[in-house]
């Protein structure tokens, strides 16, 4: 079962970097919607999402462009074979 929403709780950023937590869009990144359902499906299959931003769909790019992202890795975290969270690393 896919959660309807996954909220961002913590972030570590270098000085001068745009905060994702303060972004109006990012805290609800994985809201169950047509735009992000493909990302959710990949993570729930315990597969990593990674690449240069230009290689992602035009629907997903605007969210990460707001954070000045050049590339990213989103790693799912499973506990006892159940999806629990994700770790997202941006190259800004």
For each residue, the residues with C-beta under 8 A, 3 or more apart:
1:
2: 32 40 41 44
3: 6 30 32
4: 31 32
5: 28 30 31 32
6: 3 29 30 85 86
7: 27 28
8: 11 20 21 26 27 29
9:
10:
11: 8 19 20 21
12:
13: 17 18 19 20
14: 17
15:
16:
17: 13 14 68 92
18: 13 22 23 66 67 68 92
19: 11 13 22 23
20: 8 11 13 23 26 27 67 90
21: 8 11 26 27
22: 18 19
23: 18 19 20 26 27 66 67
24:
25: 28 29 63 66
26: 8 20 21 23 29 63 66 67
27: 7 8 20 21 23
28: 5 7 25 31
29: 6 8 25 26 36 63
30: 3 5 6 36 39 40 43 86
31: 4 5 28 36
32: 2 3 4 5 36 37 40
33: 36 37
34: 37
35: 59 60
36: 29 30 31 32 33 39 40 60
37: 32 33 34 40 41
38: 41 42 57
39: 30 36 42 43 49 60 74
40: 2 30 32 36 37 43 44
41: 2 37 38 44 45
42: 38 39 45 47 49
43: 30 39 40 46 47 49 74 76 83 86
44: 2 40 41 76 83
45: 41 42
46: 43 76 78 83
47: 42 43 76
48: 73 74 75 76
49: 39 42 43 72 73 74
50: 71 72 73 74
51: 55 56 71 72
52: 55 70 71
53: 56 61 64 65 69 70 71 72
54: 61
55: 51 52
56: 51 53 60 61 64
57: 38 60 61
58: 61
59: 35 62
60: 35 36 39 56 57 63 64
61: 53 54 56 57 58 64 65
62: 59 65 66
63: 25 26 29 60 66 67
64: 53 56 60 61 67 69 72 90
65: 53 61 62 68 69
66: 18 23 25 26 62 63
67: 18 20 23 26 63 64 90 92
68: 17 18 65 92
69: 53 64 65 72 90 91 92
70: 52 53 91 92
71: 50 51 52 53 90 91
72: 49 50 51 53 64 69 88 89 90 91
73: 48 49 50 88 89
74: 39 43 48 49 50 86 87 88
75: 48 86 87 88 89
76: 43 44 46 47 48 83 85 86
77: 83 84 85 86 87
78: 46 81 82 83 84
79: 82 84
80:
81: 78
82: 78 79
83: 43 44 46 76 77 78
84: 77 78 79
85: 6 76 77
86: 6 30 43 74 75 76 77
87: 74 75 77
88: 72 73 74 75
89: 72 73 75
90: 20 64 67 69 71 72
91: 69 70 71 72
92: 17 18 67 68 69 70
